[in-house]
Amino acid sequence: MKQSLFQDFDEVSAKQWKQKIQFELEGSDYQSLIYHSLDGIDVKPFYHQDDKIKSLEINSKQDWSICDQIYVVSEEKSNHRALKLIQKGAESLWFIIASEETNFEKLFKNFNFEVTPIYLKFNFFSAENLQRLSTFFKNKKAKIYLQIDIIGNLARSGNWFHNLRTDHAILDKILQNSSNFNSVISVDTSLYQNAGATIPQQLAYALAHANEYLHHINEANFLSAEAKKKIKLQFLVASGSNYFFEIAKIRALRWLFASLANSYGFNKDIFILAQPSKRNKTLYDYNVNLLRTTTESMSAVLGGADAIFNMPYDAVYHKNNEFGNRIARNQLLIMKHEAHLNKVKNAAEGAYYIENLTEKFAEKALAIFKDIENGGGFLKQLKESIIQKKIKESAEKEQAKFDTKELILIGTNKYQNTEDKMQYEIQLYPFLKKNPRKTLIEPILERRLSEKLEQERLEKETTVNA
């Protein structure tokens, strides 16, 4: 006979808990315990079963794959590296394809397609190349997720690949012949996080961004109802440092998109590929980045991401190197095989705090989404720089908190190691690059919080060594 472990204890109501807290405060105001976040969420000092969201249904998988990334320059070298990474524990691979002349036969030589999923991002947009790719994967039983995001490219670069009409025409053609791919369209929400958007903004822009694709496909009317159900979108997500908030963010994303897709008659399931944020990574005291990427990857796992790519701790300033990559991969291997974070499906379910956060984020994101749609839609607001302005406002508020040390990055704006020198360690330019050029719209720019402070420290190093 099963018995409750708590049968001998009386239930305590939320009112009783609040009264007890008020008593312990000895006259201080209960409101002083409420945390007011930059995301517009007020966090209470405790959460009770009364805060549980009974209607919350999130389709979250139990397992997740360890992803590694390869930037393809040489097909032979990339092929060799891919096979080595799989031996070392990578369970899925993310290829960044730079050239239209890439030889897929060489790149995927001796590759076990049935076992290892592949994510493909292209730095170009060519119908011929994608048709060649589709032909190559025919009958190979491969799990291929294309990362085609023409709107994301517009937001990031300020320009279409070709122009609005041509980009959509190529996308439509691929969708009509997508049987060899698990997913074609991706929505890159990491851009919004890395640029400084709040969590409700990230979710709202993700939803509005995806809505542009669903609306276009619906209006173009080139797919049957059955074909729409087979379209599965991929979302690229960046996890920030607020552990529980980021868990709730990913859960809210699934919840919101399921509602949107259902209204169009599309597949409501999505594939989420997550990675740590760049926003809080630092040049000085760079080993702290290991702690940051660990908690951020854990948030992604517990939030229900399908695959995790962990950023190497030295990615800000070092070229791709085996040591940094190995440490990043090992962090995920420990989470999966030693912490067993793949053993429980929907691990955050029933956590009153996280479920309450999920609902609050979804509500705020939905309100922003409705404002965007009432204002003409995501593309229109991008062209009018409304989205860019909103992100800048949020980023400036966060930057101000960092500059006044209200928001702390250990080793950077607090507890600095004055002996830490980086002048001769930098292999990659770690700051926002300014490249004046003609663009159709104002691009959304990623910027790390610590850039200004780091530039000042580097300048002092240079002056001392001059």
C-alpha positions in Angstrom: 0.0 0.0 0.0 1.4 3.4 -1.1 1.4 6.2 1.5 2.1 9.8 1.1 5.4 10.9 2.8 3.6 14.0 4.0 0.4 12.4 5.4 1.4 13.3 9.0 1.8 17.0 8.2 -0.9 19.6 7.9 -1.2 21.5 4.6 0.1 25.1 4.8 -1.7 27.7 2.8 0.0 30.5 0.9 -1.5 33.0 3.3 0.0 31.2 6.3 3.5 31.2 4.6 3.2 34.9 4.0 2.1 35.6 7.5 5.1 33.6 8.8 7.5 35.5 6.6 6.0 38.8 7.7 6.5 37.8 11.3 10.1 36.9 10.8 10.7 40.3 9.1 9.9 42.0 12.4 8.1 44.9 10.9 10.1 45.2 7.6 8.0 45.5 4.4 7.2 42.2 2.7 7.5 44.0 -0.6 11.2 44.4 0.0 11.7 40.7 -0.7 10.2 40.9 -4.2 12.8 40.9 -6.9 12.0 43.2 -9.9 13.8 41.7 -12.9 14.9 43.5 -16.1 12.5 41.2 -17.9 9.6 42.8 -16.2 8.8 39.8 -14.0 8.4 40.3 -10.2 9.8 37.3 -8.4 8.1 36.5 -5.0 10.1 35.1 -2.1 8.2 31.8 -2.2 5.9 29.9 -4.5 3.0 27.7 -3.5 0.9 25.0 -5.1 -1.6 27.8 -5.7 0.9 29.1 -8.3 0.8 25.9 -10.3 -0.5 26.3 -13.8 -2.9 23.4 -14.3 -3.4 24.0 -18.1 0.3 24.0 -18.9 1.1 21.3 -21.5 4.5 21.3 -23.0 5.8 18.6 -25.4 9.4 18.1 -24.1 11.6 15.2 -25.0 13.5 13.1 -22.5 16.8 12.9 -24.3 18.9 15.6 -25.9 22.0 15.4 -28.1 25.5 16.7 -27.6 26.3 18.9 -30.6 29.6 20.0 -31.9 30.2 22.6 -34.6 32.4 22.6 -37.7 33.2 25.5 -40.0 33.8 24.0 -43.4 36.8 25.3 -45.4 38.4 22.1 -46.5 36.1 19.2 -47.1 38.8 16.6 -46.3 39.8 18.2 -43.0 36.2 18.8 -42.0 35.3 15.2 -42.7 38.3 14.0 -40.7 37.3 16.2 -37.8 33.7 15.2 -38.0 34.5 11.5 -37.6 36.9 12.3 -34.7 34.3 14.4 -32.9 31.8 11.5 -33.0 34.4 9.2 -31.6 34.9 11.7 -28.7 31.3 11.9 -27.8 29.5 14.3 -30.2 26.0 13.0 -31.0 25.1 15.5 -33.6 27.1 17.9 -35.8 26.5 21.5 -36.9 28.2 22.3 -40.2 28.7 26.0 -41.3 29.0 25.9 -45.1 30.9 28.9 -46.4 31.2 28.0 -50.1 28.7 27.1 -52.8 31.3 24.8 -54.3 31.4 22.5 -51.3 31.7 18.9 -52.3 29.3 16.9 -50.2 30.7 13.6 -51.3 34.0 14.5 -49.7 32.6 16.3 -46.7 30.4 13.3 -45.7 32.7 10.4 -46.7 32.2 7.3 -44.5 29.6 9.2 -42.4 26.9 7.2 -40.6 23.9 9.2 -41.5 21.4 7.0 -39.7 23.0 7.6 -36.3 24.2 11.2 -36.2 21.8 14.1 -37.0 23.3 16.9 -39.1 22.4 20.7 -38.9 23.5 22.7 -41.9 23.9 26.5 -41.9 24.8 28.2 -45.2 26.5 31.6 -45.6 24.8 31.9 -49.0 21.4 31.1 -50.4 21.4 29.1 -53.7 18.5 27.0 -55.1 21.0 25.0 -57.2 23.2 24.2 -54.3 20.2 23.1 -52.1 18.9 20.9 -54.9 22.3 19.3 -55.2 22.2 18.7 -51.5 18.7 17.2 -51.6 19.8 14.8 -54.4 22.9 13.8 -52.4 20.9 12.8 -49.3 18.2 10.9 -51.2 17.8 7.4 -49.9 20.5 7.9 -47.2 18.1 7.8 -44.3 19.8 10.8 -42.9 18.5 13.2 -40.2 19.1 16.6 -41.9 18.0 19.9 -40.4 18.6 22.9 -42.7 19.0 26.3 -41.1 17.4 28.5 -43.8 16.4 31.8 -42.2 16.1 34.5 -44.8 14.4 36.8 -42.3 17.1 36.2 -39.7 19.7 37.0 -42.4 17.9 40.3 -43.0 17.8 41.1 -39.3 21.5 40.3 -38.7 23.0 41.7 -41.9 20.5 44.4 -42.9 20.0 42.8 -46.3 18.3 39.9 -48.0 20.5 37.3 -49.6 19.1 38.4 -53.0 15.8 40.4 -52.5 12.5 39.7 -50.8 10.8 38.1 -53.8 13.8 35.9 -54.9 14.6 34.7 -51.3 10.9 33.7 -50.8 10.8 32.0 -54.2 13.9 29.9 -53.4 12.5 29.0 -50.0 9.1 28.0 -51.5 10.9 25.7 -54.0 12.9 24.0 -51.3 9.7 23.5 -49.2 8.0 21.8 -52.1 10.9 19.3 -52.4 11.9 18.8 -48.8 11.2 15.1 -48.3 14.9 14.5 -47.8 15.1 16.9 -44.9 13.7 16.8 -41.3 13.5 20.5 -41.2 14.1 23.4 -43.7 13.1 26.7 -41.9 15.0 27.8 -38.8 14.3 30.9 -36.6 17.5 32.3 -35.1 16.4 33.8 -31.8 20.0 33.9 -30.4 20.5 37.2 -32.3 17.9 38.9 -30.1 19.4 37.6 -26.9 23.0 38.4 -27.8 21.9 41.9 -28.8 20.4 42.5 -25.3 16.6 41.8 -25.7 14.7 40.8 -22.6 13.2 37.3 -22.4 9.6 38.4 -23.2 11.0 40.3 -26.2 13.1 37.3 -27.3 10.0 35.1 -27.2 7.7 37.7 -28.9 10.3 38.3 -31.7 10.7 34.5 -32.1 7.0 34.1 -32.5 6.6 37.1 -34.8 9.6 36.0 -36.8 8.1 32.5 -37.2 4.7 33.9 -38.0 6.1 35.6 -41.1 7.0 32.2 -42.5 3.7 30.5 -41.6 1.7 33.4 -42.9 3.7 33.5 -46.2 3.3 29.7 -46.7 -0.4 30.0 -46.0 -1.0 32.9 -48.3 1.1 31.4 -51.1 -1.0 28.2 -50.8 1.4 25.9 -52.5 1.3 23.2 -49.8 -1.6 20.8 -48.9 -2.9 20.6 -45.4 -1.1 17.3 -45.0 2.2 18.8 -46.2 1.8 21.7 -43.7 1.5 19.2 -40.9 4.9 17.8 -41.8 6.8 21.1 -41.7 8.8 21.3 -38.6 10.6 24.5 -37.7 13.9 24.7 -35.9 14.6 27.4 -33.4 18.2 28.5 -32.5 18.2 29.7 -28.9 20.8 31.3 -26.7 20.6 30.7 -23.0 21.5 33.6 -20.6 22.8 33.5 -17.0 19.5 33.7 -15.2 19.2 29.9 -14.5 15.5 29.5 -13.8 14.4 32.2 -16.1 16.1 30.5 -19.0 14.5 27.2 -18.2 11.1 28.9 -18.3 12.0 30.7 -21.5 12.5 27.5 -23.6 9.3 26.0 -22.1 7.4 29.2 -22.9 8.7 29.1 -26.5 7.3 25.6 -27.1 4.0 26.6 -25.5 3.6 29.8 -27.5 4.6 28.3 -30.9 2.2 25.3 -30.4 -0.7 27.8 -30.1 0.5 29.7 -33.2 1.0 26.7 -35.4 -2.3 25.2 -34.4 -4.1 28.3 -35.7 -2.5 27.8 -39.1 -2.8 24.1 -39.2 1.0 23.5 -39.1 3.0 21.0 -37.1 3.1 22.4 -33.5 6.2 20.5 -32.6 9.5 22.3 -33.0 13.2 21.4 -32.8 15.3 23.5 -30.4 19.1 23.8 -30.8 20.5 25.8 -27.9 23.8 27.3 -27.1 25.1 29.7 -24.3 24.8 33.4 -24.7 27.7 35.5 -25.9 26.4 38.6 -24.0 28.0 37.8 -20.6 31.2 36.2 -21.8 34.4 38.0 -20.9 37.9 38.4 -22.1 39.5 38.9 -18.7 39.2 36.1 -16.1 38.0 34.0 -18.9 37.9 30.8 -16.9 34.7 32.1 -15.3 33.2 31.5 -18.7 33.3 27.8 -17.9 30.9 28.3 -15.0 28.7 30.5 -17.1 28.4 28.0 -20.0 27.8 25.2 -17.5 24.7 26.8 -15.9 23.5 28.1 -19.3 23.7 24.6 -20.9 21.9 23.1 -17.9 19.1 25.6 -18.3 18.8 24.6 -21.9 18.7 20.9 -21.0 16.1 21.3 -18.2 14.1 23.6 -20.4 13.7 20.9 -22.9 16.1 21.7 -25.8 16.6 18.9 -28.3 20.3 19.6 -28.9 23.0 21.6 -27.1 26.1 23.2 -28.5 28.4 24.4 -25.8 30.5 27.5 -26.5 34.2 27.0 -25.7 35.3 29.2 -22.7 37.9 31.0 -24.9 35.7 31.4 -28.0 35.7 35.2 -27.5 39.3 35.7 -28.3 40.9 32.4 -29.4 40.7 30.7 -32.8 39.1 27.3 -32.9 41.3 25.0 -30.9 41.2 21.4 -29.7 41.6 22.2 -26.0 38.8 24.6 -25.7 36.5 22.4 -27.8 37.3 19.3 -25.7 36.5 21.2 -22.4 33.2 22.4 -23.9 32.2 18.9 -25.1 33.2 17.4 -21.8 30.9 19.7 -19.9 28.0 18.3 -21.8 29.3 14.7 -21.4 29.4 15.1 -17.6 25.8 16.5 -17.6 24.6 13.6 -19.6 26.6 10.6 -18.3 27.5 11.6 -14.8 24.7 14.0 -13.7 22.2 11.9 -15.8 20.3 15.0 -17.0 18.8 13.0 -19.8 17.0 10.5 -17.6 13.8 12.5 -16.7 11.3 13.8 -19.3 10.1 17.4 -18.7 12.2 17.7 -15.5 10.8 21.2 -14.6 7.2 20.0 -14.7 5.4 20.7 -11.4 8.0 23.2 -10.1 5.6 26.0 -9.0 8.2 28.8 -9.5 9.3 27.7 -13.0 5.7 27.0 -14.2 4.7 30.4 -12.9 7.6 32.1 -14.7 6.7 30.2 -17.9 3.2 31.6 -17.8 4.3 35.1 -17.0 6.8 35.1 -19.9 4.3 33.7 -22.3 1.7 36.4 -21.3 4.2 39.2 -21.7 5.5 37.8 -25.0 2.0 37.4 -26.3 1.2 41.0 -25.5 4.3 42.2 -27.4 3.5 39.8 -30.3 0.0 41.3 -30.6 1.4 44.8 -30.7 3.8 43.7 -33.5 1.0 42.2 -35.5 -1.3 45.2 -35.0 1.6 47.4 -36.2 1.9 45.6 -39.5 4.0 42.5 -38.6 7.6 41.7 -37.9 9.1 42.5 -41.3 7.4 45.9 -41.4 8.6 46.8 -37.9 12.1 45.7 -38.8 12.1 48.0 -41.8 10.9 50.8 -39.7 13.6 50.1 -37.1 11.0 49.6 -34.3 12.3 46.2 -33.3 15.9 47.5 -33.3 14.9 50.5 -31.1 13.2 48.3 -28.6 16.2 45.9 -28.3 18.6 48.9 -28.0 16.5 50.3 -25.1 16.6 47.0 -23.2 20.3 46.5 -23.9 21.1 50.1 -22.6 19.2 49.4 -19.4 21.2 46.2 -18.9 24.4 47.9 -19.8 23.7 50.7 -17.2 23.3 48.1 -14.5 26.6 46.4 -15.5 28.4 49.8 -15.6 27.1 50.7 -12.1 28.0 47.1 -10.8 24.4 46.3 -10.0 24.7 43.5 -12.5 28.0 41.7 -11.8 30.3 39.7 -13.9 32.9 38.2 -11.5 36.5 39.0 -12.5 35.4 41.8 -14.9 33.5 44.6 -13.1 34.0 43.1 -9.7 37.0 41.3 -8.0 39.3 42.0 -11.0 42.6 40.3 -11.1 44.9 43.3 -11.9 47.7 40.8 -12.9 45.5 39.4 -15.6 47.0 40.4 -19.0 45.4 39.7 -22.3 47.2 41.9 -24.9 49.2 39.0 -26.3 46.5 36.3 -26.0 44.0 37.8 -28.5 43.8 35.8 -31.8 40.3 37.0 -32.8 38.9 40.6 -32.6 36.7 40.3 -29.5 34.7 43.5 -29.9 31.8 44.7 -32.1 33.1 45.1 -35.6 32.1 48.3 -37.5 31.9 47.8 -41.2 30.1 50.7 -42.9 28.1 49.5 -45.9 24.8 50.1 -47.6 22.0 48.1 -46.0 18.2 47.9 -46.7 17.5 48.1 -42.9 19.4 48.8 -39.7 21.0 45.5 -38.7 20.5 44.1 -35.2 24.0 44.0 -33.6 25.3 41.6 -31.0 27.4 43.2 -28.2 28.9 41.8 -25.1 28.3 43.7 -21.8 32.0 43.9 -20.9 33.4 45.3 -24.2 33.9 48.9 -23.1 35.6 47.9 -19.9 37.8 45.4 -21.6 38.9 47.9 -24.2 39.9 50.3 -21.4 42.0 47.6 -19.7 43.7 46.6 -23.0 44.5 50.2 -23.7 46.2 50.5 -20.3 48.2 47.4 -21.0 49.4 48.8 -24.3 50.3 52.2 -22.7 52.3 50.4 -19.9 54.2 48.2 -22.4 54.8 51.0 -24.9 
